[in-house]
């Protein structure tokens, strides 16, 4: 790929950007470290702007880690370069509590997204070599189709920024361009890019692949990097078809109206699909809104749990996602997936309902609360009281079995009156009395919130 083709690739990518934008007001930013790849992307944008092929320049965002003494020089260089070429540029200092690649990446996104608004777009200079490294790393980790489809050209990115959710779009217009082509472009235009020695550290897998493995593959097959990138794109296309199928089938066997801290999968409906489809559905259900799918081993454990025939309701599967940790368990013919903070709250001792400025607090573990936002005229804790449902009275275990309350929720049951209507409620569950009819979900009755962030609903 020559440098003219590199500019053409960017122009074609911009046409896709304008088609997606469709008159929206979102701004365009470019993450620029001052390195070869991001500075080349910024300069290529400037060339298109000078030719009148794009209507405005992206806003440059540079995150200053302060890891190295050279970081100050990089920030000064980029600021000066941006002024010279007419870019708006923001230097964003961050303080890292620990020097790790993952922590630094998370801090970069936090800093950049703090500058951005929802629906803004952030350009990233990832290229075909980055894609090949990512695919090989995930292959070595035993990734499935989602992992092997690699980095996406367009990708949503969501974070909690100042107690509110913010979602932007990540855009990688140069995923088909090789590092070699970008290097030629940078040298041709004499760009004053900086070299970060940490990118070549072969103590980490990505650095080892970059320094040792990919060069050997390129010797054996000069098209290896391009071919790996193309294979990832093909797998991404197949994944999109599967995702469409899953989006259609998941509502047939899961409660899609549930609140985000609890997901429910109905096993009799799941078993209507063949085994391969069941495994796909469980894997997708477990992931939910997590950006990265759970390890295959977790999905296999969940599939086994779905087919257990004993009455053990204490089995739990734990996994750490990118956004939160989760607990998966089973009761009756349902699998449940809880966020760990919600699960810990449910293990907390029951308290006498307490009134506060937001309503009633039913559970509180010091981290989050179960709140009642419909003001009851009366609320009582149900322990061994008899409750009339239909023509019969129930209490204790018989009451819990009648209502199909999972074992871990049975000690948290309340009876309340609202506008002369009687209800029984448990965390994420509610029933009308005296019929015992279940409400669709707990949302009409209450919510869960963090104590230290009262405006954030779990």
C-alpha positions as CSV (number, residue, x, y, z in Angstrom):
1,X,0.0,0.0,0.0
2,X,1.6,3.3,-1.1
3,X,1.0,6.6,0.7
4,X,-1.5,7.8,-1.9
5,X,-3.6,4.8,-1.2
6,X,-3.3,5.6,2.5
7,X,-4.9,9.0,1.8
8,X,-7.6,7.4,-0.4
9,X,-8.3,4.9,2.4
10,X,-8.9,7.8,4.8
11,X,-11.1,9.6,2.4
12,X,-13.3,6.5,1.8
13,X,-13.5,6.1,5.6
14,X,-14.6,9.7,5.9
15,X,-17.4,9.1,3.5
16,X,-18.6,6.3,5.8
17,X,-18.3,8.7,8.7
18,X,-20.4,11.3,7.0
19,X,-23.0,8.7,6.1
20,X,-23.2,7.6,9.7
21,X,-23.4,11.1,11.0
22,X,-26.4,12.0,8.9
23,X,-26.7,15.6,10.2
24,X,-25.9,14.8,13.8
25,X,-24.2,17.3,16.0
26,X,-21.5,15.0,17.4
27,X,-18.0,16.4,17.3
28,X,-15.0,14.6,15.9
29,X,-11.9,14.0,18.0
30,X,-8.6,12.3,17.4
31,X,-6.5,10.6,20.1
32,X,-3.0,11.7,19.4
33,X,0.0,10.5,21.4
34,X,2.4,12.3,19.1
35,X,3.6,8.9,17.9
36,X,4.1,7.9,14.3
37,X,0.6,6.4,13.8
38,X,-1.6,9.0,15.4
39,X,0.5,12.0,14.1
40,X,0.3,10.5,10.6
41,X,-3.5,10.2,10.9
42,X,-3.7,13.8,12.0
43,X,-1.6,15.0,9.1
44,X,-3.6,12.9,6.6
45,X,-6.7,14.6,7.9
46,X,-5.0,18.0,7.4
47,X,-4.1,17.1,3.8
48,X,-7.7,16.2,3.1
49,X,-8.9,19.4,4.7
50,X,-6.4,21.5,2.7
51,X,-7.8,19.8,-0.5
52,X,-11.4,20.7,0.6
53,X,-12.4,17.0,0.9
54,X,-13.4,17.2,4.5
55,X,-15.2,20.1,6.1
56,X,-13.3,20.5,9.4
57,X,-10.3,19.1,11.3
58,X,-10.7,16.7,14.2
59,X,-9.9,18.0,17.7
60,X,-6.7,16.5,19.0
61,X,-6.7,15.0,22.5
62,X,-3.3,14.1,24.1
63,X,-3.1,12.3,27.4
64,X,-0.1,13.2,29.5
65,X,0.7,10.1,31.7
66,X,3.8,11.6,33.3
67,X,5.4,8.1,33.3
68,X,8.6,9.3,31.7
69,X,10.5,12.6,31.8
70,X,10.1,12.7,28.0
71,X,6.3,13.0,28.4
72,X,6.6,16.8,29.0
73,X,8.5,17.2,25.7
74,X,6.0,15.1,23.8
75,X,3.1,17.3,25.0
76,X,5.0,20.5,24.1
77,X,5.9,19.1,20.7
78,X,2.3,18.2,19.9
79,X,0.9,21.5,21.1
80,X,3.4,23.4,18.9
81,X,2.6,21.2,15.9
82,X,-1.1,21.6,16.4
83,X,-0.8,25.4,16.4
84,X,1.3,25.2,13.2
85,X,-1.3,23.2,11.4
86,X,-4.4,24.8,12.8
87,X,-5.7,22.0,15.0
88,X,-7.6,22.6,18.3
89,X,-5.6,20.5,20.8
90,X,-6.1,19.6,24.4
91,X,-3.4,18.2,26.7
92,X,-5.0,16.0,29.4
93,X,-2.8,15.2,32.4
94,X,-3.6,12.0,34.3
95,X,-2.3,10.6,37.5
96,X,-1.8,6.8,37.5
97,X,-2.0,4.9,40.8
98,X,-0.2,2.0,39.1
99,X,1.9,1.7,36.0
100,X,0.2,-1.0,34.0
101,X,-0.8,-1.0,30.4
102,X,-4.5,-1.8,31.3
103,X,-4.6,0.9,33.9
104,X,-3.1,3.4,31.6
105,X,-5.6,2.6,28.8
106,X,-8.5,3.0,31.2
107,X,-7.2,6.3,32.4
108,X,-6.8,7.5,28.8
109,X,-10.4,6.8,28.0
110,X,-11.6,8.4,31.2
111,X,-9.6,11.6,30.5
112,X,-10.6,11.8,26.8
113,X,-14.3,11.0,27.4
114,X,-14.4,13.6,30.1
115,X,-13.8,16.2,27.3
116,X,-16.4,14.6,25.0
117,X,-20.2,14.5,24.9
118,X,-22.5,11.6,24.2
119,X,-22.5,10.6,20.5
120,X,-19.2,12.3,19.8
121,X,-16.7,10.3,17.7
122,X,-13.1,9.5,18.7
123,X,-10.6,8.6,15.9
124,X,-8.0,6.1,16.8
125,X,-4.9,5.2,14.7
126,X,-5.0,1.5,15.0
127,X,-3.8,-0.3,11.9
128,X,-3.5,-3.8,10.4
129,X,-0.4,-4.7,12.5
130,X,-2.3,-3.8,15.7
131,X,-5.2,-6.0,14.4
132,X,-2.8,-8.9,13.7
133,X,-1.3,-8.6,17.1
134,X,-4.7,-8.5,18.8
135,X,-6.0,-11.5,16.9
136,X,-2.9,-13.6,17.7
137,X,-3.0,-12.7,21.4
138,X,-6.7,-13.7,21.5
139,X,-6.0,-16.9,19.6
140,X,-3.3,-17.8,22.1
141,X,-5.9,-17.1,24.9
142,X,-8.4,-19.5,23.3
143,X,-10.9,-16.8,22.2
144,X,-14.0,-17.6,20.3
145,X,-15.6,-15.9,17.3
146,X,-16.1,-12.6,19.0
147,X,-12.4,-12.4,20.2
148,X,-11.0,-13.6,16.9
149,X,-13.0,-11.0,14.9
150,X,-10.5,-8.5,16.4
151,X,-10.7,-4.8,16.7
152,X,-13.8,-3.2,15.1
153,X,-13.7,-0.2,12.7
154,X,-16.7,1.2,14.6
155,X,-17.3,0.5,18.2
156,X,-19.4,2.0,21.0
157,X,-17.6,2.9,24.2
158,X,-19.5,3.6,27.4
159,X,-18.1,4.8,30.8
160,X,-19.4,6.3,34.0
161,X,-18.1,9.9,33.9
162,X,-18.9,12.1,37.0
163,X,-21.7,9.7,38.1
164,X,-23.5,9.6,34.7
165,X,-23.2,7.2,31.8
166,X,-21.5,8.5,28.7
167,X,-21.4,6.7,25.3
168,X,-19.2,7.7,22.4
169,X,-18.2,6.0,19.1
170,X,-14.7,4.8,18.5
171,X,-13.6,5.0,14.9
172,X,-10.6,3.3,13.4
173,X,-10.3,4.4,9.8
174,X,-6.9,2.8,9.1
175,X,-7.4,-0.8,10.2
176,X,-6.5,-2.0,6.7
177,X,-3.3,0.1,6.5
178,X,0.0,-1.6,7.5
179,X,2.6,-0.1,9.9
180,X,5.1,-0.1,7.1
181,X,2.9,2.1,4.9
182,X,2.3,4.5,7.7
183,X,6.0,4.7,8.4
184,X,6.7,5.6,4.7
185,X,4.0,8.3,4.9
186,X,5.5,9.8,8.1
187,X,9.0,9.8,6.6
188,X,7.8,11.2,3.2
189,X,6.2,14.2,5.0
190,X,9.0,14.5,7.6
191,X,6.6,14.3,10.5
192,X,8.3,15.0,13.9
193,X,6.7,12.0,15.6
194,X,8.0,10.6,18.9
195,X,9.1,7.1,19.6
196,X,7.8,5.5,22.8
197,X,10.3,2.8,23.8
198,X,7.6,1.0,25.9
199,X,5.9,-0.1,22.7
200,X,8.9,-2.3,22.0
201,X,9.0,-4.0,25.4
202,X,9.1,-7.7,24.6
203,X,8.4,-8.7,28.2
204,X,4.7,-8.4,27.3
205,X,3.0,-10.5,24.8
206,X,2.1,-7.7,22.4
207,X,5.6,-6.4,22.4
208,X,7.0,-9.9,21.8
209,X,4.6,-10.5,18.9
210,X,5.6,-7.1,17.5
211,X,9.3,-7.6,17.8
212,X,9.7,-11.3,17.1
213,X,6.7,-13.2,15.8
214,X,5.1,-10.9,13.2
215,X,8.5,-10.2,11.5
216,X,9.0,-14.0,11.1
217,X,5.5,-14.4,9.8
218,X,6.1,-11.7,7.3
219,X,9.3,-13.4,6.1
220,X,7.4,-16.6,5.5
221,X,4.4,-14.9,3.9
222,X,4.8,-11.1,3.0
223,X,1.0,-10.9,3.1
224,X,0.6,-12.5,6.5
225,X,-0.4,-9.3,8.4
226,X,-2.8,-8.2,5.7
227,X,-4.3,-11.7,5.5
228,X,-4.8,-11.9,9.3
229,X,-6.5,-8.5,9.3
230,X,-8.8,-9.6,6.4
231,X,-9.7,-12.9,8.2
232,X,-10.6,-10.8,11.3
233,X,-12.9,-8.7,9.1
234,X,-14.5,-11.9,7.6
235,X,-15.1,-13.3,11.1
236,X,-16.6,-10.0,12.1
237,X,-19.1,-10.3,9.3
238,X,-20.1,-13.8,10.4
239,X,-20.4,-12.5,14.0
240,X,-22.8,-9.8,12.9
241,X,-25.1,-12.4,11.4
242,X,-25.0,-14.5,14.6
243,X,-25.6,-11.4,16.8
244,X,-28.7,-10.6,14.7
245,X,-30.0,-14.2,15.3
246,X,-29.2,-14.0,19.0
247,X,-31.0,-10.6,19.3
248,X,-34.1,-12.3,17.8
249,X,-33.9,-15.4,20.0
250,X,-32.8,-14.1,23.4
251,X,-36.2,-12.5,24.1
252,X,-37.8,-15.9,23.6
253,X,-36.0,-17.4,26.5
254,X,-34.9,-14.6,28.8
255,X,-36.5,-11.7,30.7
256,X,-35.2,-8.8,28.7
257,X,-37.2,-6.3,30.8
258,X,-35.3,-7.1,33.9
259,X,-33.1,-4.5,35.7
260,X,-29.4,-4.4,34.8
261,X,-28.2,-5.9,38.1
262,X,-30.3,-9.1,37.6
263,X,-30.8,-11.2,34.4
264,X,-33.1,-14.3,34.2
265,X,-32.9,-17.1,31.7
266,X,-35.9,-19.5,31.5
267,X,-34.6,-23.0,31.0
268,X,-37.7,-24.8,29.6
269,X,-37.7,-22.2,26.8
270,X,-33.9,-22.5,26.3
271,X,-34.2,-26.3,25.9
272,X,-36.4,-25.8,22.8
273,X,-33.1,-25.0,20.9
274,X,-30.5,-27.6,19.9
275,X,-27.4,-27.9,22.1
276,X,-25.1,-25.7,20.0
277,X,-27.7,-23.0,19.9
278,X,-28.2,-23.3,23.7
279,X,-24.5,-22.8,24.3
280,X,-24.5,-19.7,22.1
281,X,-27.6,-18.3,23.8
282,X,-26.1,-18.9,27.3
283,X,-22.8,-17.3,26.3
284,X,-24.7,-14.2,24.9
285,X,-27.0,-14.0,27.9
286,X,-24.1,-14.1,30.3
287,X,-22.3,-11.3,28.5
288,X,-25.4,-9.0,28.4
289,X,-24.0,-5.4,28.3
290,X,-20.4,-6.4,29.0
291,X,-18.0,-5.3,26.3
292,X,-16.1,-8.5,26.4
293,X,-17.7,-12.0,26.5
294,X,-17.0,-14.3,29.5
295,X,-14.4,-17.1,29.2
296,X,-15.7,-20.2,27.4
297,X,-15.2,-22.1,30.7
298,X,-17.7,-19.9,32.4
299,X,-20.3,-20.6,29.7
300,X,-19.7,-24.3,29.9
301,X,-20.2,-24.2,33.7
302,X,-23.4,-22.3,33.3
303,X,-24.6,-24.8,30.7
304,X,-23.9,-27.7,33.1
305,X,-25.7,-25.8,35.8
306,X,-28.8,-25.5,33.6
307,X,-28.9,-29.3,33.2
308,X,-28.4,-30.3,36.9
309,X,-31.3,-32.4,38.2
310,X,-30.5,-32.2,42.0
311,X,-32.1,-29.7,44.4
312,X,-28.8,-28.0,45.2
313,X,-29.7,-24.2,45.1
314,X,-26.3,-23.1,46.6
315,X,-24.1,-23.6,43.5
316,X,-22.6,-20.4,42.3
317,X,-20.5,-19.4,39.3
318,X,-18.4,-16.3,39.7
319,X,-16.7,-14.3,36.9
320,X,-15.0,-11.0,36.5
321,X,-16.2,-8.9,33.6
322,X,-14.7,-5.7,32.3
323,X,-17.4,-3.5,34.0
324,X,-18.3,-5.5,37.0
325,X,-18.1,-9.0,38.7
326,X,-21.0,-11.4,38.4
327,X,-22.6,-14.3,40.3
328,X,-24.6,-16.9,38.3
329,X,-26.9,-19.3,40.2
330,X,-30.0,-21.4,39.6
331,X,-33.4,-21.8,41.2
332,X,-36.1,-24.0,39.9
333,X,-36.2,-23.7,36.1
334,X,-34.3,-20.4,35.9
335,X,-30.7,-19.2,35.7
336,X,-30.0,-15.9,37.5
337,X,-27.1,-13.6,36.7
338,X,-26.4,-10.9,39.4
339,X,-24.0,-8.1,39.6
340,X,-21.7,-8.9,42.5
341,X,-22.6,-5.7,44.4
342,X,-26.3,-6.6,44.2
343,X,-25.6,-10.2,45.2
344,X,-23.6,-9.0,48.3
345,X,-26.5,-6.7,49.2
346,X,-28.9,-9.7,49.1
347,X,-26.6,-11.6,51.6
348,X,-26.9,-8.7,54.0
349,X,-29.1,-9.0,57.2
350,X,-32.6,-7.8,56.9
351,X,-33.3,-4.4,58.5
352,X,-36.5,-2.7,59.6
353,X,-37.6,-0.5,56.7
354,X,-36.3,3.1,57.2
355,X,-37.7,6.2,55.7
356,X,-35.3,8.7,54.0
357,X,-35.6,11.7,51.6
358,X,-36.0,9.4,48.7
359,X,-38.6,7.0,50.1
360,X,-38.0,3.8,52.1
361,X,-34.7,1.9,52.5
362,X,-35.4,-1.9,52.7
363,X,-31.8,-3.2,52.5
364,X,-28.5,-1.4,53.0
365,X,-25.0,-2.9,53.2
366,X,-23.1,0.3,53.2
367,X,-22.3,0.2,49.5
368,X,-25.8,0.1,47.9
369,X,-29.4,0.1,48.9
370,X,-32.7,-1.4,47.9
371,X,-35.1,1.5,47.9
372,X,-38.9,1.8,47.7
373,X,-39.9,4.8,45.6
374,X,-43.7,4.2,45.8
375,X,-44.7,5.7,49.2
376,X,-46.6,3.0,51.1
377,X,-49.3,3.7,53.6
378,X,-48.1,0.6,55.5
379,X,-45.1,-1.7,55.2
380,X,-44.4,-4.7,57.3
381,X,-41.7,-7.4,57.3
382,X,-43.0,-10.9,56.4
383,X,-41.4,-13.6,58.5
384,X,-43.8,-16.3,59.7
385,X,-47.0,-14.3,59.2
386,X,-49.8,-16.1,57.3
387,X,-50.5,-14.5,53.9
388,X,-53.8,-15.1,52.0
389,X,-53.4,-15.9,48.4
390,X,-56.6,-16.9,46.6
391,X,-58.6,-19.1,49.0
392,X,-55.6,-20.4,51.0
393,X,-53.2,-19.1,53.6
394,X,-49.4,-19.6,53.3
395,X,-46.4,-18.8,55.5
396,X,-42.7,-19.5,55.7
397,X,-41.3,-22.1,53.2
398,X,-44.8,-22.9,51.8
399,X,-45.3,-19.2,51.0
400,X,-41.9,-19.0,49.3
401,X,-42.6,-22.2,47.3
402,X,-46.0,-20.9,46.3
403,X,-44.4,-17.7,44.9
404,X,-41.4,-19.5,43.5
405,X,-39.0,-17.2,45.4
406,X,-35.3,-18.2,45.0
407,X,-33.8,-19.4,48.3
408,X,-31.4,-16.4,48.5
409,X,-34.3,-13.9,48.5
410,X,-36.6,-15.6,51.0
411,X,-35.4,-13.7,54.0
412,X,-36.2,-10.4,52.3
413,X,-40.0,-10.3,51.9
414,X,-42.3,-7.4,52.7
415,X,-46.0,-6.7,52.6
416,X,-47.1,-3.2,51.8
417,X,-50.2,-1.1,51.0
418,X,-50.2,1.5,48.3
419,X,-53.4,3.4,47.4
420,X,-55.5,0.6,49.1
421,X,-53.7,-2.0,47.0
422,X,-51.9,-4.8,48.7
423,X,-48.5,-6.2,47.5
424,X,-45.8,-8.6,48.5
425,X,-42.3,-7.6,47.4
426,X,-38.9,-9.2,47.5
427,X,-35.8,-7.8,45.8
428,X,-36.5,-7.6,42.0
429,X,-39.9,-9.4,42.5
430,X,-43.4,-8.2,43.3
431,X,-46.9,-9.8,43.6
432,X,-50.4,-8.4,43.9
433,X,-52.6,-9.6,46.8
434,X,-54.8,-11.5,47.2
435,X,-54.5,-13.0,43.8
436,X,-50.7,-13.6,44.0
437,X,-50.2,-12.5,40.4
438,X,-46.6,-11.5,39.7
439,X,-45.7,-8.1,38.4
440,X,-43.4,-8.1,35.3
441,X,-40.5,-6.7,37.4
442,X,-39.6,-4.8,40.4
443,X,-39.1,-1.5,38.6
444,X,-42.6,-0.1,39.3
445,X,-42.0,-0.6,43.0
446,X,-38.4,0.2,43.8
447,X,-34.8,0.4,42.7
448,X,-31.2,-0.2,43.9
449,X,-28.8,2.7,44.3
450,X,-25.3,3.3,45.6
451,X,-25.1,5.0,48.9
452,X,-22.2,7.2,47.9
453,X,-23.7,8.0,44.5
454,X,-27.4,8.5,45.2
455,X,-28.2,9.6,41.6
456,X,-26.8,6.4,40.1
457,X,-29.3,3.5,39.6
458,X,-27.6,0.1,39.4
